[in-house]
Amino acid sequence: MMAWMEPARHSVAVVVRGPDGTFLAVRRPSDPRDPLGGLWGLPAITLREGEDEPAAAARAGRAKLGVDLEVGPKIGEKTADRGEYVLRLSDYEATVVSGTPSVPQADTSLTQYVSCMFTSDPAVLEEAAGRGSLCAQIFLEAAAAAEQDRVADFRRRAGLPHLIDAHTHFMPQRLLAAVWAYFDAAGPLIGRPWPIRYRAGEDSRLEVLRGFGVRAFTSMLYPHKPGMARSLNDWSAGFAARTPDCLHTATFFAEPGAAADVRRALEQGAVVFKCHLQVGGFDPNDPLLDDVWGLLAEAGTPVVTHCGSGPVPGAHTGPGPAGVLLARHPRLRLVVAHLGMPEYSEFLGLAERYDRVMLDTTMAFTGFAESTDPFPRAELPRLEALGDRVLLGTDYPNIPYSYADALEALEETGLGAGWLRAVCHDNAATLFGI
Ligand SMILES: [Zn+2]
């Protein structure tokens, strides 16, 4: 066919930058004939005869948002065959020169939007991108590339060819979907809005993590009720078998079969365990777990344990129950998740007292955590002194900010490149023999 005979449509979208790294998202009206109806996207407009892209981008500001825009550089361009026409679309950077964006505007000859918001969460565009929105795809690809560059810059500054992340979550998709729904609803154990940043399919989540230079990571999963641990462990064994860079992770619950579950997981090859005292709601000193801790202490297997009282205290969180446990099993390789947030000082004390206790950095020092549970700056020297017993953890993918934010937050402690190399790679490499 003669391609130039096909009807073509040429459009532009604007990424209107707001304060603090935000951008403007707009929601299209619900319309059963519009595959993007009801979804969040970027303001876009079709070029008029003879109009150039920057001029159309400026017109989108006036006609769809009621603002004057200063149009910046082009971010990218994509083309797609829509069946009835071929769409060519470009995204442009823009800032508001005058006015405040508001929707809908009066011109009903154009698609108007039903709501708009400044957000720092690119994931609001995932659904539209998945349904073929070119402007959302361009934006997300550019954002992902920029984030990968930030992580690479961090690694360069610290002298880290690779990272090892001891606290990442991979679990059966149905369970992960339930966890995400819980975060979306800001459930009682969460306590505040928590937009999940990396809400994608498993393959792309793995690809993104590897793209950050992470050469080994875990698949933290955890039961919230009895009778689940064994099937979770089976899933995790399968995941580790098909994911060579995953450190085989297992879990347990305070239930009569706990020791058998743990023995079985060790035989399957688990090298690290996850214990969630907040979600599980059990006492680490429950007699049902006596043999579990004994087995794990004897095997020397690290147990990453959510034992601090953040973000919301549980009946058995805090340094008290963990301290009793360590007094009974002083050889236990307990890894205190989140640096024990918010009881940082007390958990540092346990690590100083028991030389096999370690801590992971998950969420610590990020703006998100500091706003409610700031790490006491006076304790930085203690954290520095424990530099060979701190592991990088992130909670990827269930975080409400970017992976680069978590790494830069560690750097901003000022503990230096040597500390960062130990924490972000070398300690875990030694612990897991990689
Ligand atoms: Zn976690």
Boltz pocket constraint, residues with backbone or C-beta under 6 A from the ligand:
constraints:
  - pocket:
      binder: B
      contacts: [[A, 167], [A, 169], [A, 220], [A, 362], [A, 395]]
      max_distance: 6.0
